[in-house]
């Protein structure tokens, strides 16, 4: 790779304005970090980081004045940083600094420093690259740690002693695994050993920071890469013990079960091939999360995991809460898919009844398509004929779901008879009888006893009300 670099064309005008601002303030100015790395890799990059040997805040204000449409400059005096956005591009400025750390915190003690000091504090050699924006050597790459070579050979390593790097800021261990996953790079051996040696330091990192890195790993093209590294380094059992507990196979009387950790990773990668949705990927991670606590031995059946889908739904809520994940509709979506993930599989194994299809459509609603993506990915076996047979059966189930939905319209089912109509018809208030009649109508429609239309549902309501000794009131 060349040590000189052409700036991305769409950013060129902004970069030259930043260079002008640096020259006007007489502060050496450089592009740094992930932006430089991604330029060299040919990856799209939107966030632009700038370091100067001077005041980053002053440089940000000067640069913003030059850029039409720049947002108000946000200043973070405690960190010596400032940022603004233009045309959806986020620019962040910082003065070059050197850092030192206390054992009990990842927050550094910061002092003004040189460009070399600033590169020393970077987490990995590939992020310690800089591009000069100074007139004498504009566009030249400053590479103090052979980061370009590491980019070429796809290696992740720290600029300085990795034990010190990870002990100072343990979040860097997760960042190493995240970059290895996103970029498909190998973590250099000494760096990897340092993560293993320092993995317990992750305990000082907040759940929010852990969550953010975990989600970035999950959103990678092949998230299994990251989870295998998390497992090998010992980090997984500290940040996500429920997932670590999936690993391993127990044999009894010569009968074992699949390793649910590696099965889960296969499912996760399978979902990732078909969807970029973070929460569908979380459903893949959590679909078998309750297998360890529900595992039982049965002399006839072997190992069983009865009810793991229900227990898994409860565990999903607790995991989301601990990791500070959203506890809104997105969590409910994940819980729903975990609860339902066995239903389509069951339909592929026997005769598919319209009643079972209606109930699945009713329970899954608009999430039926995502559920089928999850369930297709859940077919993992070394027996290719078995996988092929199940997938063919899934296509039959999908076609029948379409047919039933066209006929019975239960995917987003709205009862043809409302509670208000029941109360009005029989002159009663809210209470047990209303619920009994509504449930009976719903079950009759799902079982195919009556059509999902007003007239048959109204007649059915009258019959059910008679069983409860309710009579219609005469309208005036």
Buried (B, 14 or more C-beta within 10 A) or exposed (E): EEEEBEBBEEBEEBBBBBBBBBBEBEBBBBBBBBBBBBBBBEEEBBBBBBBBBBBBBBBBBBBBEBBEEBEEBEBEEEBBBBBBBBEEBEBBBBBBBBBEBEEEEBEBEBEEBEBEBBBBBBBBBBBBBBBBBBEEEBBBBBBBBBBBEBBEEEBBBBBBEBBEBBBBBBBBBBBBBBBBBBBEBBBBEEBBBBBEBBBEBBEEBEBEBBBBBBBBBBBBEBBBBBBBBBBBBBBBBBBBEBBBBBBEEEEEEEEEBBEBBBBBBBBBBBBBEBBEBBBBBBBBBBBBBBBBBBBEEEEEEBBBBEEBBBBBBEBBBEBBEBBBBEEEEBBBBBBBBBBBBBBBBEBBEEEBBBBBBBBBBBBBEEBBEBBBBBBBBBBBEEEEEEBEEBEEBBEEBBEBBEEBBEEBBBBEBEBBBEEEBBBEBBEBEEEEBBEBBBEBBBEBBBEBEBBBEEEBBBEBBBEBBEEEEBEEEEEE
